[in-house]
Amino acid sequence: MTGLRMSVAAGALLAALAACGPAYAALTGPGGAVRLCVARHGAVTVTDFAARCPKGRRTLVVGAQGTAGTPGGAGPQGATGPQGPTGPQGAAGAPADAAALDALKTAVATLEDAVRALQTTPIVGSRLAANAVTSDKVLDGTLTGADIDESTLGTVPSAATLGGLAPADLVQGRGRILQIDATVGGGDFGTVLNVPGVVRMTAFCGNATTDAGQYAFNTPPGEGYTIYTDNGSADPTTVFVGANTSAGSSFWATNPAGDHLAFELEGSPHNIGIDVFSQARRSIFTRLTFCAFSGHAVVTP
């Protein structure tokens, strides 16, 4: 008898035994199990569950309830359902407090008037708190002598001295002092000093920190210069650069380890004194060579 036929026959047998009532209870074991004795030629007999099958027959127990299996995994989430209907209209709110609304309107109108007054009416000092206006709140060139109440100013303790210096210690003269603070990349030209319409001083920076550099001058139309240079040698050098000209000179070469040169440019109407230090350096970040220039120039008139 095949496995499928055996299971069908066993199922039919269990159904028949269940219909027998008390007899079924006597033949079954725990969980409703039934002991079957199967002969070699396929004949099946039912025996008391506590008894053994005769010799030569195999024992087959059917109908016993097994242990519960592990719970299955959760199924996939179902699709989102359709949107529900719109809820009913809520109840109407209580009316606004008319008195509070009028008070708010009055406050807003008062604030608007105050803002307009600030835009059109000057604020005198008597209306400002002490130290309310500091120098960083005043734009350059917006205050004149007429804006300052002289009665509020103090007096100089001694007009004969200024910072501890007597008048004879101060040098009076025409001109302006310009600062030199520039850098030029290695292997490149760059501007060191530029006085628009007067002169432009440039410099070449060597490719390496061991390469020499050199200054050059660009003159404007209508004015040339006789340029005296002192680099610490016994005699200064002299080079004339005509108007509207760009010129360099070996006299203006720079030592990459550090060099200090003084220039005196004599023209008409300008005279320019230049004191400048230069040095070739290597950037600690990019490892590239550059030249640094620092100093000052005095331009007259």
Contacts in CASP RR format, 6 or more apart in sequence:
PFRMAT RR
TARGET T0000
AUTHOR 0000-0000-0000
METHOD contacts of the structure
MODEL  1
MTGLRMSVAAGALLAALAACGPAYAALTGPGGAVRLCVARHGAVTVTDFA
ARCPKGRRTLVVGAQGTAGTPGGAGPQGATGPQGPTGPQGAAGAPADAAA
LDALKTAVATLEDAVRALQTTPIVGSRLAANAVTSDKVLDGTLTGADIDE
STLGTVPSAATLGGLAPADLVQGRGRILQIDATVGGGDFGTVLNVPGVVR
MTAFCGNATTDAGQYAFNTPPGEGYTIYTDNGSADPTTVFVGANTSAGSS
FWATNPAGDHLAFELEGSPHNIGIDVFSQARRSIFTRLTFCAFSGHAVVT
P
1 9 0 8 1.000
1 38 0 8 1.000
1 42 0 8 1.000
6 60 0 8 1.000
9 44 0 8 1.000
10 36 0 8 1.000
10 44 0 8 1.000
10 60 0 8 1.000
10 62 0 8 1.000
10 63 0 8 1.000
11 62 0 8 1.000
13 34 0 8 1.000
13 36 0 8 1.000
13 44 0 8 1.000
13 46 0 8 1.000
13 62 0 8 1.000
14 34 0 8 1.000
14 62 0 8 1.000
14 63 0 8 1.000
17 23 0 8 1.000
17 24 0 8 1.000
17 27 0 8 1.000
17 28 0 8 1.000
17 34 0 8 1.000
17 46 0 8 1.000
18 24 0 8 1.000
26 48 0 8 1.000
27 34 0 8 1.000
27 35 0 8 1.000
27 46 0 8 1.000
27 47 0 8 1.000
27 48 0 8 1.000
27 49 0 8 1.000
28 34 0 8 1.000
28 49 0 8 1.000
29 35 0 8 1.000
29 49 0 8 1.000
29 64 0 8 1.000
30 64 0 8 1.000
31 63 0 8 1.000
31 64 0 8 1.000
31 65 0 8 1.000
32 63 0 8 1.000
32 64 0 8 1.000
32 65 0 8 1.000
33 49 0 8 1.000
33 61 0 8 1.000
33 62 0 8 1.000
33 63 0 8 1.000
33 64 0 8 1.000
33 65 0 8 1.000
34 46 0 8 1.000
34 49 0 8 1.000
34 61 0 8 1.000
34 62 0 8 1.000
34 63 0 8 1.000
35 46 0 8 1.000
35 47 0 8 1.000
35 48 0 8 1.000
35 49 0 8 1.000
35 51 0 8 1.000
35 53 0 8 1.000
35 59 0 8 1.000
35 60 0 8 1.000
35 61 0 8 1.000
36 44 0 8 1.000
36 45 0 8 1.000
36 46 0 8 1.000
36 47 0 8 1.000
36 59 0 8 1.000
36 60 0 8 1.000
36 61 0 8 1.000
36 62 0 8 1.000
37 44 0 8 1.000
37 45 0 8 1.000
37 46 0 8 1.000
37 47 0 8 1.000
37 53 0 8 1.000
37 54 0 8 1.000
37 57 0 8 1.000
37 58 0 8 1.000
37 59 0 8 1.000
37 60 0 8 1.000
38 44 0 8 1.000
38 57 0 8 1.000
38 58 0 8 1.000
38 59 0 8 1.000
38 60 0 8 1.000
39 45 0 8 1.000
39 56 0 8 1.000
39 57 0 8 1.000
40 56 0 8 1.000
40 57 0 8 1.000
44 60 0 8 1.000
45 57 0 8 1.000
47 53 0 8 1.000
52 59 0 8 1.000
53 59 0 8 1.000
160 166 0 8 1.000
160 167 0 8 1.000
162 170 0 8 1.000
173 300 0 8 1.000
174 300 0 8 1.000
174 301 0 8 1.000
175 298 0 8 1.000
175 299 0 8 1.000
175 300 0 8 1.000
175 301 0 8 1.000
176 298 0 8 1.000
176 299 0 8 1.000
176 300 0 8 1.000
177 296 0 8 1.000
177 297 0 8 1.000
177 298 0 8 1.000
178 193 0 8 1.000
178 195 0 8 1.000
178 296 0 8 1.000
178 297 0 8 1.000
178 298 0 8 1.000
178 299 0 8 1.000
179 295 0 8 1.000
179 296 0 8 1.000
180 192 0 8 1.000
180 193 0 8 1.000
180 274 0 8 1.000
180 276 0 8 1.000
180 293 0 8 1.000
180 294 0 8 1.000
180 295 0 8 1.000
180 296 0 8 1.000
180 297 0 8 1.000
181 293 0 8 1.000
181 294 0 8 1.000
181 295 0 8 1.000
182 190 0 8 1.000
182 191 0 8 1.000
182 192 0 8 1.000
182 193 0 8 1.000
182 203 0 8 1.000
182 292 0 8 1.000
182 293 0 8 1.000
183 290 0 8 1.000
183 291 0 8 1.000
183 292 0 8 1.000
183 293 0 8 1.000
184 190 0 8 1.000
184 192 0 8 1.000
184 203 0 8 1.000
184 204 0 8 1.000
184 205 0 8 1.000
184 290 0 8 1.000
184 291 0 8 1.000
184 293 0 8 1.000
185 205 0 8 1.000
185 288 0 8 1.000
185 289 0 8 1.000
185 290 0 8 1.000
185 291 0 8 1.000
186 205 0 8 1.000
186 206 0 8 1.000
186 207 0 8 1.000
186 280 0 8 1.000
186 288 0 8 1.000
186 289 0 8 1.000
186 290 0 8 1.000
186 291 0 8 1.000
187 204 0 8 1.000
187 205 0 8 1.000
187 206 0 8 1.000
187 207 0 8 1.000
187 289 0 8 1.000
188 204 0 8 1.000
188 205 0 8 1.000
189 202 0 8 1.000
189 203 0 8 1.000
189 204 0 8 1.000
189 205 0 8 1.000
189 216 0 8 1.000
190 202 0 8 1.000
190 203 0 8 1.000
190 204 0 8 1.000
190 205 0 8 1.000
191 200 0 8 1.000
191 201 0 8 1.000
191 202 0 8 1.000
192 201 0 8 1.000
192 202 0 8 1.000
192 203 0 8 1.000
192 215 0 8 1.000
192 276 0 8 1.000
192 293 0 8 1.000
193 199 0 8 1.000
193 200 0 8 1.000
193 201 0 8 1.000
193 274 0 8 1.000
193 276 0 8 1.000
193 297 0 8 1.000
194 200 0 8 1.000
194 201 0 8 1.000
195 272 0 8 1.000
195 297 0 8 1.000
195 299 0 8 1.000
197 220 0 8 1.000
198 220 0 8 1.000
198 223 0 8 1.000
198 270 0 8 1.000
198 272 0 8 1.000
198 299 0 8 1.000
199 217 0 8 1.000
199 218 0 8 1.000
199 219 0 8 1.000
199 220 0 8 1.000
199 225 0 8 1.000
199 265 0 8 1.000
199 270 0 8 1.000
199 272 0 8 1.000
200 217 0 8 1.000
200 218 0 8 1.000
201 215 0 8 1.000
201 216 0 8 1.000
201 217 0 8 1.000
201 218 0 8 1.000
201 263 0 8 1.000
201 274 0 8 1.000
202 215 0 8 1.000
202 216 0 8 1.000
202 217 0 8 1.000
202 218 0 8 1.000
203 213 0 8 1.000
203 214 0 8 1.000
203 215 0 8 1.000
203 216 0 8 1.000
203 254 0 8 1.000
203 278 0 8 1.000
203 291 0 8 1.000
203 293 0 8 1.000
204 213 0 8 1.000
204 214 0 8 1.000
204 215 0 8 1.000
204 216 0 8 1.000
205 213 0 8 1.000
205 280 0 8 1.000
205 289 0 8 1.000
205 290 0 8 1.000
205 291 0 8 1.000
206 212 0 8 1.000
206 213 0 8 1.000
206 256 0 8 1.000
206 280 0 8 1.000
206 289 0 8 1.000
206 291 0 8 1.000
207 289 0 8 1.000
208 256 0 8 1.000
208 280 0 8 1.000
208 289 0 8 1.000
209 256 0 8 1.000
209 280 0 8 1.000
209 281 0 8 1.000
209 282 0 8 1.000
209 289 0 8 1.000
210 256 0 8 1.000
210 280 0 8 1.000
211 256 0 8 1.000
211 280 0 8 1.000
212 253 0 8 1.000
212 254 0 8 1.000
212 255 0 8 1.000
212 256 0 8 1.000
213 253 0 8 1.000
213 254 0 8 1.000
213 256 0 8 1.000
213 278 0 8 1.000
213 280 0 8 1.000
213 291 0 8 1.000
214 248 0 8 1.000
214 249 0 8 1.000
214 250 0 8 1.000
214 252 0 8 1.000
214 253 0 8 1.000
214 254 0 8 1.000
215 248 0 8 1.000
215 252 0 8 1.000
215 254 0 8 1.000
215 261 0 8 1.000
216 246 0 8 1.000
216 247 0 8 1.000
216 248 0 8 1.000
216 252 0 8 1.000
217 225 0 8 1.000
217 227 0 8 1.000
217 241 0 8 1.000
217 246 0 8 1.000
217 247 0 8 1.000
217 248 0 8 1.000
217 265 0 8 1.000
218 245 0 8 1.000
218 246 0 8 1.000
219 225 0 8 1.000
219 241 0 8 1.000
219 242 0 8 1.000
219 243 0 8 1.000
219 244 0 8 1.000
219 245 0 8 1.000
219 246 0 8 1.000
220 243 0 8 1.000
220 244 0 8 1.000
221 243 0 8 1.000
221 244 0 8 1.000
222 243 0 8 1.000
222 244 0 8 1.000
223 243 0 8 1.000
223 267 0 8 1.000
223 268 0 8 1.000
223 269 0 8 1.000
223 270 0 8 1.000
224 240 0 8 1.000
224 241 0 8 1.000
224 242 0 8 1.000
224 243 0 8 1.000
224 245 0 8 1.000
224 267 0 8 1.000
225 240 0 8 1.000
225 241 0 8 1.000
225 242 0 8 1.000
225 265 0 8 1.000
225 266 0 8 1.000
225 267 0 8 1.000
225 272 0 8 1.000
226 238 0 8 1.000
226 239 0 8 1.000
226 240 0 8 1.000
226 265 0 8 1.000
226 266 0 8 1.000
226 267 0 8 1.000
227 238 0 8 1.000
227 239 0 8 1.000
227 240 0 8 1.000
227 241 0 8 1.000
227 263 0 8 1.000
227 264 0 8 1.000
227 265 0 8 1.000
227 266 0 8 1.000
228 236 0 8 1.000
228 237 0 8 1.000
228 238 0 8 1.000
228 263 0 8 1.000
228 264 0 8 1.000
228 265 0 8 1.000
228 266 0 8 1.000
229 236 0 8 1.000
229 237 0 8 1.000
229 238 0 8 1.000
229 239 0 8 1.000
229 249 0 8 1.000
229 251 0 8 1.000
229 252 0 8 1.000
229 261 0 8 1.000
229 262 0 8 1.000
229 263 0 8 1.000
230 236 0 8 1.000
230 261 0 8 1.000
230 262 0 8 1.000
230 263 0 8 1.000
231 251 0 8 1.000
231 259 0 8 1.000
231 260 0 8 1.000
231 261 0 8 1.000
231 262 0 8 1.000
237 249 0 8 1.000
237 251 0 8 1.000
239 247 0 8 1.000
239 248 0 8 1.000
239 249 0 8 1.000
239 251 0 8 1.000
239 252 0 8 1.000
241 247 0 8 1.000
252 261 0 8 1.000
254 261 0 8 1.000
254 278 0 8 1.000
254 291 0 8 1.000
256 279 0 8 1.000
256 280 0 8 1.000
256 291 0 8 1.000
257 279 0 8 1.000
257 280 0 8 1.000
258 277 0 8 1.000
258 278 0 8 1.000
258 279 0 8 1.000
258 280 0 8 1.000
259 277 0 8 1.000
259 278 0 8 1.000
259 279 0 8 1.000
260 275 0 8 1.000
260 276 0 8 1.000
260 277 0 8 1.000
261 276 0 8 1.000
261 278 0 8 1.000
262 273 0 8 1.000
262 274 0 8 1.000
262 275 0 8 1.000
262 276 0 8 1.000
263 272 0 8 1.000
263 273 0 8 1.000
263 274 0 8 1.000
263 275 0 8 1.000
263 276 0 8 1.000
264 271 0 8 1.000
264 272 0 8 1.000
264 273 0 8 1.000
264 274 0 8 1.000
265 271 0 8 1.000
265 272 0 8 1.000
265 273 0 8 1.000
265 274 0 8 1.000
269 301 0 8 1.000
270 299 0 8 1.000
270 300 0 8 1.000
270 301 0 8 1.000
271 299 0 8 1.000
271 300 0 8 1.000
272 297 0 8 1.000
272 298 0 8 1.000
272 299 0 8 1.000
272 300 0 8 1.000
273 297 0 8 1.000
273 298 0 8 1.000
273 299 0 8 1.000
274 296 0 8 1.000
274 297 0 8 1.000
275 295 0 8 1.000
275 296 0 8 1.000
275 297 0 8 1.000
276 293 0 8 1.000
276 294 0 8 1.000
276 295 0 8 1.000
277 293 0 8 1.000
277 294 0 8 1.000
277 295 0 8 1.000
278 291 0 8 1.000
278 292 0 8 1.000
278 293 0 8 1.000
279 291 0 8 1.000
279 292 0 8 1.000
280 289 0 8 1.000
280 290 0 8 1.000
280 291 0 8 1.000
281 289 0 8 1.000
281 290 0 8 1.000
281 291 0 8 1.000
281 292 0 8 1.000
282 288 0 8 1.000
282 289 0 8 1.000
282 290 0 8 1.000
283 289 0 8 1.000
283 290 0 8 1.000
END
